[in-house]
């Protein structure tokens, strides 16, 4: 192999090669960390909310007249909504998953003040809650119609039954599985709630919360002047049903405002907008950076070829084949890239350690480093291929010519 | 001499259009990426009220549970209770004090054909407008007697006045909100503090509320807050009144204080107040009351998003790569012209002359890169706006101002000159005789 002479030639004229190696190193540090962040955010975005997102939409019902009888209005609306063609079911509630606004409480396994409690997102629903959201009941039973009632504005008592998610059940009673059904937990210090059912999955409204899988259905209809109707439609019927529902609600009672109609699909996009944008920006950075580094290699290689035209001619005149010249420049680039990549591996890990510390990111997966190495090697070889081919075309006669 | 070097520089650039173009592009892309993120970071971390930011203080009282802090490791709650807000307001120990919270109201315009619409409202006290230097188009805020007498008065923002009164001076007119009639005392001019420092709990970059009306009226009418309400203790039965008397935090309290002396006195007053509450069985945690000026409050509230900080770091590194690229290319360029340099030196040009010539050339490249970089920054900001188009407030953040344009150009020239230093120095070191023989 010709590695020896190539390496010695490199060390004779260091500066330019050190620069390109440094550039490759910093590029690699950025790429590895950017890809790690892209992976992390994509993982967050892929989490299912548990509800039938394709066929759900919701809208706000705002009442503003002092004498409006909210229970009568809502009960009438719900009856009308459930009777509409294309509508599977509907409820009046406070929030939906991914909406980033909702109600949370603490659940404790023991009564009393100051006992340790776990946060839980609360959805106020009636016996149509499971059917409307399209969530799966994996143990226990649904609410009975007689368990659901309108709240008394003067009272802060909570209904005596509740349905919680599997994640919430596991948090409260680890290793109990379906045995959690029938157990009693406490809300508001000493208000007992018997768990009657367990849902497979239902996310809380806040996707950034570390307890995002912990939610609870509470059998209560609250007299909210700002409440939401959640409506589930037959598959494929959603976009046809939305205007019909808006018109029906607006026309049936003029003492309220219907606003902020939104599908679950839109809600998901809005909820993860920041993450999606970050993924796109980082992907852009990775691509542009690779291109710039590639162009830098092309530039320097062209320069080094043109500077060594006479040497190449001399080598060719002394019997070196075109392949040998080509191989020389490819190998030279391989050596420079290797130095840069080795340094880049160290830089990437250092940058990641600093980012983990400063931004509470997760560590990079080990395989990203060899992956980025392979990628940069290939980019380097592709970039140098053009100039190297030009070098191999230098005719031997150049050696005899003064420039 | 400078003009001659400039001419030479331009000639040098024209001689190697591809290499020079690559350098300009590298600087431009580096500057563009870096400045896009710097601009967003700069707007997000800006001072929303520079003339007063060191005189306005956000009050936090640790009224939280004896068993755990409101936030780890030992942070007091980010808002105050109704009990404490009204007690501090009544004490009146600061130059100005303001309590406020965000709510929602439905305006019912006169006339049958226009439909009612919902707006964001702020319930606050009379000092709000003077304290936060809110500009008025017509009229003014209400005075303290309106607070005391629970007068139904309202201040509209410019857009709402446009919608209800066609932009006319509406002072003295009446509007109906949720069935009650309010008298307009003033109309705001354009007002968009970024970040919305006076209430970080309802979106740091959201627009200010559309209408403002007295806190006392709002409490009377039992209007709940639209922001966060956090309670560590259950609210007992008894509706609105027992909610007011509860340990739930849901409003913001600001004071205006001039100078360290007043700050110390007010801090002492807060601690004395907490002690007096301890005697009543409240405030069971150790004393932990906070007075934060505007910039400290924004820092505590982590107003600058984490992704923005990550992107800023990566964008700066991005610029480093682009500069390494430029240094490498400049070096190549200089080496290629070592023949010229030797000739000039042999003919008597001092090192300083060679240095000046190549620095000027690098400066020209930097200027071109900077100009293109500003353009790319603008494009980058449009791109960011596009990515976040569903979030209203991003249009306020992704904006170039003259400071940033200037920063971009200066950064580009400095980068180019910095990148040029090493190659130029190499050029100066070339010995006059070394290359002459090959010519």
Contacts between the chains, C-beta under 8 A, distances in Angstrom:
chain1	res1	chain2	res2	distance
A	15	B	331	6.0
A	15	B	422	7.4
A	15	B	426	7.0
A	16	B	328	5.8
A	16	B	331	5.3
A	16	B	332	6.3
A	16	B	335	7.6
A	19	B	324	5.6
A	19	B	327	5.5
A	19	B	328	4.0
A	19	B	331	6.8
A	20	B	324	7.9
A	20	B	328	5.5
A	22	B	324	5.4
A	23	B	321	5.6
A	23	B	324	4.1
A	23	B	325	5.7
A	23	B	328	6.8
A	26	B	317	6.0
A	26	B	320	5.7
A	26	B	321	5.0
A	26	B	324	6.8
A	27	B	321	5.4
A	29	B	317	7.1
A	30	B	314	5.8
A	30	B	317	5.2
A	30	B	318	6.6
A	30	B	321	7.1
A	33	B	314	7.2
A	34	B	314	6.3
A	37	B	310	6.6
A	62	B	104	7.6
A	62	B	106	6.3
A	62	B	118	5.3
A	64	B	105	7.8
A	64	B	106	3.6
A	64	B	108	7.4
A	64	B	116	6.5
A	64	B	118	7.9
A	64	B	178	4.6
A	64	B	179	6.9
A	65	B	178	7.9
A	65	B	179	5.9
A	66	B	178	7.4
A	66	B	179	5.1
A	113	B	233	7.9
A	114	B	65	7.2
A	114	B	66	7.3
A	114	B	67	4.4
A	153	B	239	5.7
A	154	B	237	6.2
A	154	B	238	6.4
A	154	B	239	4.5
A	155	B	237	5.1
A	156	B	234	6.5
A	156	B	235	5.1
A	156	B	236	6.6
A	156	B	237	5.5
A	156	B	242	7.9
A	157	B	237	7.4
A	188	B	234	3.8
A	189	B	233	8.0
A	189	B	234	5.5
A	191	B	234	7.6
A	226	B	104	6.6
A	257	B	106	6.3
A	257	B	115	7.7
A	257	B	116	5.9
A	257	B	117	6.9
A	257	B	118	5.6
A	259	B	118	6.4
A	269	B	390	7.0
A	270	B	390	5.4
A	270	B	391	7.8
A	273	B	387	8.0
A	273	B	388	6.2
A	273	B	390	5.7
A	273	B	391	6.2
A	274	B	305	7.2
A	274	B	307	6.0
A	274	B	388	7.6
A	275	B	307	7.9
A	276	B	387	7.7
A	277	B	307	7.9
A	277	B	384	7.4
A	277	B	387	4.0
A	277	B	388	5.6
A	278	B	307	4.7
A	278	B	310	7.7
A	278	B	311	7.2
A	280	B	387	5.9
A	281	B	311	6.3
A	281	B	384	7.5
A	281	B	387	7.1
A	282	B	311	7.8
A	282	B	314	7.4
A	285	B	33	6.9
A	285	B	314	6.2
A	285	B	315	7.7
A	285	B	318	6.2
A	288	B	29	6.4
A	288	B	33	7.5
A	288	B	318	8.0
A	289	B	318	6.3
A	289	B	321	6.1
A	292	B	26	6.0
A	292	B	29	6.6
A	292	B	321	6.6
A	292	B	322	6.3
A	292	B	325	5.9
A	293	B	321	6.8
A	293	B	325	7.2
A	295	B	22	6.0
A	295	B	26	7.8
A	295	B	325	7.6
A	296	B	22	8.0
A	296	B	26	7.5
A	296	B	324	7.7
A	296	B	325	4.1
A	296	B	328	5.9
A	296	B	329	7.0
A	299	B	19	6.1
A	299	B	22	5.6
A	299	B	328	7.2
A	299	B	329	5.1
A	299	B	332	6.5
A	300	B	328	5.5
A	300	B	329	7.3
A	300	B	332	5.8
A	303	B	19	7.8
A	303	B	332	3.7
A	303	B	333	7.9
A	303	B	335	7.3
A	303	B	336	6.3
A	304	B	332	7.8
A	306	B	336	7.2
A	307	B	335	6.9
A	307	B	336	6.8
A	351	B	317	7.9
A	355	B	310	7.0
A	355	B	313	7.5
A	358	B	309	7.9
A	359	B	306	5.6
A	359	B	309	6.6
A	359	B	310	5.7
A	360	B	306	8.0
A	361	B	310	7.7
A	403	B	438	7.2
